[in-house]
Every structure is written in C-alpha cells, then in structure tokens.
C-alpha cells in the first residue's frame, strides 16, 4: 500500500485523475443498483435483465473501432470532458423511466452512458503509458483497479440503502451530480503530455492498426488473454440469483448491493496481496485460482450468507488478472499505437463481457441452473490459463518489471 501512496504523491496528474475516477465511479454504482432494482420491480424476464447487462458492455464494443483513432488524433483532456458531459445527461435522463413501456428509452440511455464511459476509460488508459513506464505503470493500473473496486464496494453497498430508503430517482440524480463534480475537477487539471496529431485519416489509421497486429501477433494474443477477464461480468447472474434465491429473505436492492459489495471487497484487497507475487510465469496459476473461486461460489450459491463469503474470494483474483494483463499489453506495444490498440483491446474485453451476459440470460431462460452456468464461467478461466501458458512459449513477451 505504501508504494501506491508514494506514487500518488510523486505524480500529480495521476493523483488528480485518480480522484476524478473515485468520484465518477462511486456515483456510477448508485444508478447501477437502481437500474436492476427497477427491472426486478417491473417483473421483467431473465432475457431482459441479461440484455440490459449486455448493453453495459455492447455499447463500448460498437464505438471501439473508431474511438482508438479518435484518441490518437485529439487532445485527451478535451475528449474526456466531452465524454463526461454525455455521461451526465444520459444518467440524469434515467429519471424518466417509470414502467415497462419505457424500456426502449432505458436501452438508449444505457447505451449512450456506457459508450461514453468506455470511451473515457480507453482514453485514460492510453494516456497512462505516456505519463509512466515499467513498474510505475503497473502500479498505476493497479491503483485504477483498486479505485474501481473501492468505488464499486461503497457505491453498491450505499446504493442499495439509498434505493431502499429514497428510491431509484434519487440514485440517478446523485449519480449525475457525481459526474458534474468529476467534470469540474478535470476541467481544472493541467494534463501535460506530448501530443502528435496523426496526419492519417481515420480509415487509414484503422488499416495501419491491423497491419501492425499482423506484423506483431503477440499484441493480438495479449488482447485475447485480457478478454478472458470479461467472463467476470456477473451483473446478470447476481440479479438472477437475488430473484431466485434471496428475494424472500431480504429486499432486492439490499441483496444486490451486498453481493456486489462483497465481491468488490475482494477486488480491493486482491492486488494489495498479490501485486508483488504476480509475474508472467505465475499468471497461469492466477487463472486457475480464479476458476476455483468461481466454482466455490457455484457450490455455495443457494445460501445467501455463504454466497457473500464466496463472492469475496471470487474478487480476490479478478483485479490482479485485469491489471496485470492490461499492463502486459501496454508494455508490449509501440507508443504510436497506444490509443488504437487499447481501444481494440477494450472492444474484445467488452465483447467477452457482453457475450457472458447474453449467455447467462440465454442459458437461464433455457432452463439451465445458475450453478451450472457459474461452473461454465469458471471453466473459461482454465482455458485462459492454458492459452497464456502457450503464449509464453510461442511469443516473445516482455515482463512487466
């Protein structure tokens, strides 16, 4: 933990960006609990819940092919301010959703909100390698993931209570207000990085990116290995668990908040425990540990309190998997392609998360048990571990350190 604090003290821009992340992410989880509470109160089908979960990721997939080229041709601060503005209004307009007939508007607003959020994230992650390198970059990615997890923990837990006491409308307004604060802080931040606007048009930049990936296939393999972490898109699974097993013993919003918050506790403490242990050779073991944790969750799922405990264990490995595989990609690509490669990397990750959300709803609607679905997700991480072991043997991958 001291290393994270030391880095934040020495890197002013990283510190300010981290504060903005904390505020924006914290606010976002209020509305996330509210959205799923609203859906369950409407008694929508498992397919609708899964579709909404999928939309959270699919929007980022759709805009990714263009976002990378835009990032490499536009100043980061200006672009990030525009994106936060979209998030503010898309979040605020969620107060207009009242009944099932308004679902079309909910879909549109979630699509816009999450597309802007994904675009913002990609912009920031392509900015970090220009500010930091090596061990500092790894730590910065871990800080980002810890902030996300910490915000997720408090946001989900407090969001559950806010929705329970004050209702979904208040949660949406609070979320939008958090984004306004983030906008003001970013507006006053001086981001000093070298910016070289590309003379190529967007189409040519996209073609050049594919040529680069063809010349250096290790980059594509690292993008795929990071995409395996998208299998932890559990939002639809948790909502269905609450509806099937826990709705009779605890309020929906509280159950959603507590289950997400418990997993997020693991997400916060995971990198603190595993940061110094993880390296390229040990990453395969981390995939296996993640699979075992998910299988444990499947076994304990029917018991609410045991499920909460298992959720913490599931979260322990996820953040380190995410941050380390992301840093590996950043370390093993040329700076010229940061924006575009990171955008396509996020597209694959979000595609994996969207597919996971869709399959959860599809399999649940087709009669498969939630325990079986969870087991399949764990199996995916076994496959990911075997795949990364092959990558290390067949590709020239630089270590993060």
ABEGO torsion letter per residue (X at the ends): XAAAAAAAAABAAAAAAAAAAAAAAAAAAAAAAAAAAAAAAAGBBAAAAAAAAAAAAAAAAAAAAAAAAAAAABBAAAAAAAAAAAAAAAAAAAAABABAAAAAAAAAAAAAAAAAAAAAAAAAAAAAAAABBEAAAAAAAAAAAAAAAAAAAAAAAAAAAAAAAAEAAAAAAAAAAAAAAAAAAAAABBBBBBBBBBABBAAAAAAAAAAAAAABAAAAAAAAAAAAAAAABAAAAAAAAAAAAAAAABBAAAAAAAAAAAAAAAAAAAAAAAAAABBAAAAAAAAAAAAAAAAAAAAAAABAAAAAAAAAAAAAAAAAAAAAAAAAAAAABBAAAAAAAAAAAAAAAAAAAAAAAAAAAAAAAAGBBAAAAAAAAAAAAAAAAAAAAAAAAABBBBBAX
